[in-house]
Amino acid sequence: MRLGINLGYWGAGMDGDNLAVAQEADRLGYDVCWAAEAYGSDAPTVLAWVAAKTERIDVGSAIMQIPARQPAMTAMTAATLDSLTGGRFRLGLGVSGPQVSEGWYGVKFDKPLARTREYVEIVRKAMTRERLSYDGEHWTLPLPGGPGKPIKLTVHPEREHIPLYIAAIGPKNLEQTGEIADGALLIFPSAAHLEETALRHIRAGREKAGLTMDGFDVCPTVPLALGEDVDALADVFRPYTALYVGGMGSRKQNFYNQLAQRMGYEKEAAEIQDKYLAGDKAGAAAAVPQSLIDQTSLLGPVERIAEHMTAYAEAGVATLTLAPAGFTLDERLAALRAGVEAAERAGLA
């Protein structure tokens, strides 16, 4: 099982620390460094900066938002980053959510599966450097009846086939991801529930495409906190978990809340959402079960982290992406090193 890191969002007051974390991960032999975007920092700029300051670690977008860019623009960005980094770029895509898609980008959040499929098809076709034409429900290239004509990408990427990942949570999205992508970016993964919440759906998509799971990168992100007091460490992630389960999306359309329910936390997920949407964020955080945080994070001393890493590997994770937590840079770097030590103790690295 390979290890990655996720820097999250840039511009949150830890930018210098984030670069130091990425450089230490590069030195320690981590496989990939991911960066995110929502409605603040964009991922490609951050990845270009990190790649310029590191030597061997891959850089990946987790995610570049589909409503933010036309697919041809994404192909241009991917080709440019792959060329600049000498073949170290991984393209992670996702539809975001209705609030961001419609509120920030002005793009209707409708038919996300069909839009994702067409988007991926156009990106991949553009990357082949063929003249680009496409006739779909959501994109038609060139536009009919106008001056546009099929043109081709002028940049020569380091690789024609750049690894393409999709952020997926729901069963249908997971199945399609298995069918059309090279990897799945997962969040709030529980090793104990990974088969029923994710892998069986991904496997169904692979089978639909006539493929096996060989070479498919199951890539969940898990927070990591180093220390002896597991309960206290779990408390660090209560606001984060409450935000996603309670407030990320609408009452009817919250993918993270639905995931918590599929893991057996139906009553708790409802309570967290009720309190969060009522403005009681502290109450929502207090309602998050300690067991939910523990199942979806790496908490404790190195020996305990190693045990949980083994469970993820045995469940079918190919790349375990760590989000090392800490109030200071030294604490985050210590967590990063603990990740490597734990993997070595578990015989995974």
C-alpha positions in Angstrom: 0.0 0.0 0.0 1.4 3.4 -1.0 1.1 6.5 1.1 0.1 10.0 0.0 -0.6 13.3 1.7 -3.4 15.8 1.3 -2.7 19.5 1.9 -6.3 20.5 1.7 -7.0 24.1 0.9 -4.3 26.8 0.4 -4.8 30.2 2.0 -5.9 29.0 5.4 -3.0 30.5 7.2 -0.7 27.5 7.0 0.7 28.0 3.5 4.4 28.0 4.5 3.8 25.0 6.7 2.0 23.2 3.8 5.0 23.6 1.6 7.3 22.3 4.3 5.0 19.3 4.8 5.1 18.6 1.1 8.8 18.8 1.0 9.2 16.5 4.0 6.8 14.0 2.4 8.9 14.1 -0.8 12.0 13.4 1.3 10.3 10.6 3.2 9.2 8.8 0.0 5.5 9.6 0.0 4.0 8.7 -3.4 1.7 11.7 -4.1 0.7 15.1 -2.7 -2.9 16.2 -3.3 -4.3 19.7 -3.1 -8.0 20.7 -3.0 -10.2 23.5 -4.2 -13.7 24.7 -3.3 -14.3 28.5 -3.5 -10.9 29.8 -2.3 -7.5 28.6 -3.6 -7.5 26.7 -6.9 -5.7 23.4 -7.1 -3.5 23.8 -10.3 -1.7 26.9 -9.0 -0.9 25.2 -5.7 0.3 22.0 -7.5 2.6 23.9 -9.8 4.1 25.6 -6.8 4.6 22.4 -4.9 6.0 20.6 -7.9 8.5 23.3 -8.4 9.7 23.0 -4.8 9.9 19.1 -4.7 11.9 16.5 -6.6 10.1 13.2 -7.0 6.6 13.2 -5.4 3.6 13.2 -7.7 1.2 16.1 -7.4 -2.6 15.6 -7.8 -5.8 17.6 -7.8 -8.3 16.3 -5.2 -10.2 17.8 -6.8 -10.4 20.1 -9.8 -14.1 21.0 -9.9 -16.0 20.0 -13.1 -18.3 23.0 -13.0 -15.3 25.4 -12.7 -13.8 24.6 -16.1 -14.7 23.6 -19.6 -13.3 20.1 -20.3 -10.9 21.3 -22.9 -9.4 23.8 -20.4 -8.9 20.9 -18.0 -7.1 19.0 -20.7 -4.9 22.0 -21.3 -4.1 22.3 -17.6 -3.4 18.6 -17.2 -1.1 18.5 -20.2 0.8 21.6 -19.0 1.2 20.4 -15.5 2.3 16.9 -16.7 4.9 18.5 -19.0 6.2 21.0 -16.4 6.5 18.2 -13.7 8.1 15.6 -16.0 5.2 13.2 -15.7 4.3 13.7 -12.0 0.7 15.0 -12.4 -2.5 13.1 -11.5 -5.8 14.6 -12.5 -8.6 14.3 -9.9 -12.1 15.5 -10.8 -15.4 15.9 -9.1 -18.7 17.6 -9.5 -18.5 19.5 -6.2 -22.0 20.1 -4.7 -25.1 22.0 -5.6 -24.3 25.0 -3.4 -20.9 25.6 -4.9 -21.8 24.6 -8.5 -24.9 26.8 -8.7 -23.9 29.5 -6.1 -20.3 30.1 -7.1 -20.0 29.0 -10.7 -23.6 29.5 -11.9 -23.7 26.0 -13.3 -26.8 23.9 -12.7 -26.2 20.8 -10.6 -28.2 18.4 -12.8 -27.4 15.0 -14.2 -23.9 14.9 -12.5 -23.2 11.3 -13.6 -23.9 12.1 -17.3 -21.9 15.3 -17.1 -19.0 13.6 -15.5 -18.9 10.8 -18.1 -19.0 13.3 -21.0 -16.4 15.5 -19.3 -14.0 12.6 -18.9 -14.5 11.5 -22.5 -13.7 15.0 -23.8 -10.6 15.4 -21.6 -9.2 12.0 -22.7 -9.9 12.7 -26.3 -8.2 16.1 -26.1 -5.2 14.5 -24.5 -4.7 12.2 -27.5 -4.0 15.4 -29.5 -6.6 14.4 -32.1 -8.7 17.1 -33.6 -11.4 17.6 -31.0 -15.0 17.0 -31.9 -17.8 15.8 -29.6 -21.5 15.4 -29.8 -23.1 14.9 -26.4 -26.0 16.0 -24.3 -24.0 18.6 -22.3 -21.2 19.5 -24.7 -21.1 19.8 -28.5 -17.7 20.6 -30.0 -17.4 22.6 -32.2 -20.6 24.5 -31.7 -22.9 23.9 -34.7 -23.7 26.7 -37.1 -20.8 28.9 -36.2 -17.2 29.6 -37.1 -15.7 27.0 -34.8 -13.7 24.1 -36.2 -12.1 21.0 -34.7 -8.7 21.9 -33.4 -6.1 19.9 -31.4 -4.0 20.4 -28.3 -0.7 22.0 -29.2 1.1 21.1 -25.9 2.8 17.8 -25.9 2.2 16.3 -22.4 4.8 14.0 -20.9 2.3 11.2 -21.1 -0.8 10.8 -23.3 -2.6 8.9 -20.5 -2.5 10.9 -17.3 -3.9 9.0 -14.4 -7.5 10.2 -13.9 -9.3 10.0 -10.6 -12.9 10.8 -9.6 -14.1 11.9 -6.2 -17.0 9.5 -5.5 -19.3 8.8 -2.6 -22.7 7.6 -3.8 -23.2 4.0 -5.2 -23.9 5.1 -8.7 -21.0 7.6 -8.8 -18.7 4.9 -7.5 -19.9 2.4 -10.1 -19.3 4.9 -12.9 -15.9 5.8 -11.5 -14.9 2.2 -11.6 -16.0 2.1 -15.2 -14.4 5.3 -16.6 -11.5 6.3 -14.3 -8.1 5.0 -13.1 -8.8 5.6 -9.4 -11.3 6.7 -6.9 -10.8 9.5 -4.3 -12.7 8.6 -1.2 -13.5 10.5 2.0 -14.6 9.3 5.4 -13.5 5.7 4.6 -14.0 3.0 7.2 -11.9 -0.1 6.7 -14.7 -2.2 8.2 -17.3 -0.8 5.9 -15.2 -0.2 2.7 -16.5 -3.2 0.8 -20.2 -2.4 1.1 -19.9 1.4 1.0 -17.4 1.6 -1.9 -15.6 -1.4 -3.3 -18.5 -3.5 -4.4 -19.8 -0.6 -6.5 -16.4 0.2 -8.0 -16.0 -3.5 -8.8 -19.3 -3.5 -10.6 -18.2 -0.6 -12.8 -14.9 -2.3 -13.6 -16.8 -5.5 -14.6 -19.2 -3.4 -16.8 -16.2 -2.1 -18.6 -14.6 -5.6 -18.9 -11.9 -4.7 -16.4 -10.7 -6.1 -13.1 -9.5 -4.1 -10.0 -5.9 -4.7 -11.1 -4.2 -1.3 -11.4 -7.2 0.6 -10.1 -6.2 3.1 -7.4 -8.5 3.0 -4.4 -7.3 6.2 -2.7 -9.1 7.4 0.5 -8.0 10.4 2.5 -7.8 9.9 6.3 -6.8 12.5 9.0 -3.9 11.4 11.1 -3.2 12.6 14.7 -0.4 11.3 16.8 -0.6 10.9 20.6 -1.6 8.7 23.5 -5.1 10.0 24.3 -7.3 8.7 21.5 -10.5 10.4 22.8 -8.8 13.7 22.9 -7.4 13.3 19.4 -10.9 12.4 18.1 -12.2 15.7 19.5 -9.8 17.5 17.2 -11.8 16.2 14.2 -15.3 16.7 15.6 -15.9 20.1 14.0 -14.6 18.8 10.6 -16.8 15.7 10.7 -19.8 17.8 11.8 -19.3 20.2 9.0 -19.4 17.5 6.4 -22.1 15.2 7.9 -24.2 18.1 9.1 -23.7 21.1 6.9 -22.1 20.2 3.5 -25.0 20.3 1.2 -28.7 20.7 1.7 -30.9 18.7 4.1 -32.1 16.5 1.2 -28.7 16.4 -0.7 -25.8 15.7 1.6 -23.6 12.9 0.3 -21.6 12.7 3.5 -24.6 12.4 5.7 -25.9 9.6 3.5 -22.5 7.9 3.7 -22.6 8.0 7.5 -26.1 6.5 7.4 -24.8 3.6 5.2 -22.1 2.9 7.8 -24.9 2.4 10.4 -25.1 5.9 11.9 -28.7 6.8 10.7 -29.9 8.3 14.0 -26.6 10.1 14.7 -26.3 11.5 11.2 -29.9 13.0 11.5 -29.1 14.6 14.9 -25.8 16.1 13.6 -27.6 17.5 10.6 -30.5 18.9 12.6 -28.2 20.7 15.0 -25.8 22.0 12.3 -28.5 23.4 10.1 -30.2 25.0 13.1 -26.9 26.9 13.8 -25.8 24.8 16.7 -22.4 23.9 15.4 -21.0 23.0 18.9 -24.0 20.7 19.5 -23.5 19.1 16.1 -19.8 18.4 16.9 -20.7 17.0 20.3 -23.2 14.7 18.6 -20.6 13.1 16.4 -19.9 9.6 17.7 -16.3 8.9 18.8 -16.5 5.6 17.0 -17.3 7.3 13.7 -14.2 9.5 13.9 -12.0 6.6 15.0 -13.2 4.4 12.1 -12.4 7.1 9.6 -9.2 8.5 11.0 -5.8 7.3 12.2 -5.5 8.2 15.8 -3.1 7.3 18.6 0.5 6.1 19.0 2.4 4.6 16.1 1.5 1.0 17.1 -2.2 1.8 16.9 -1.9 3.7 13.6 0.0 0.7 12.2 -2.9 -1.6 13.1 -5.4 0.6 11.4 -3.2 0.9 8.3 -3.1 -2.8 8.1 -6.9 -2.9 8.2 -7.1 -0.4 5.3 -4.6 -2.4 3.3 -6.5 -5.7 3.9 -9.8 -3.9 2.9 -8.4 -3.1 -0.5 -6.9 0.4 -0.3 -4.1 0.9 -2.8 -3.0 4.5 -1.8 -3.7 5.7 1.7 -3.7 9.5 1.7 -2.9 11.1 5.0 -3.9 14.5 6.3 -1.4 15.0 9.1 -2.9 17.1 11.9 -1.2 19.3 14.4 -1.4 22.8 15.9 2.2 23.5 14.9 4.4 22.6 11.9 6.5 20.4 14.2 3.4 18.4 15.2 2.3 18.0 11.6 5.8 16.9 10.5 5.9 14.4 13.5 2.6 13.0 12.3 3.9 12.7 8.8 7.0 10.8 10.0 4.7 8.6 12.2 2.8 7.6 9.1 5.9 6.2 7.5 7.0 4.5 10.7 3.6 2.9 11.1 3.6 1.7 7.5 7.0 0.1 8.0 5.9 -1.6 11.3 2.9 -3.0 9.5 5.1 -4.3 6.7 3.3 -2.0 4.1 6.3 0.1 3.0 
